[in-house]
Amino acid sequence: MKKTTTKITKAASSSSRPAAARPARKAPAKKPAARTTSTKINATIDVGFGNTLYIRGEGPGLSWDRGLAMDCTADDQWTITISDAATPIVFKFLLNDTTWCAGNDYTVEPGGSTTVTPIF
């Protein structure tokens, strides 16, 4: 008769020390939000019922050829906010985008605010 032998293998011994912990992964650094510069231009003038104050000039969204309508916030208060200006904004007011105000061009620094009383 043939004799069969069985091999007995020992189970891997469990050690009492814990497995080495892997260093935690750092979350990717968040990019800071792009900072936008808002420049506010205000005009104090009553242009009369049915009229609108416009602005033309040099700066983001401005042109000397075609004006942007300003927002009327009170009977004699007009405002516009221009974003992302990197250089000083040069501008002038127009009544109904046809009649220029008197005097020289106005200038405001990026991120600044100015209030002007134009004369027509």
Protein Blocks (a to p, Z undefined) as FASTA:
>chain_A
ZZddddddddddddfbdcdddddddddddddddddddddddddddebghiacddddedeh
iafkbccddddfbfkbccdddehiabdcdddddehhlaccedjdddddehiacdddddZZ
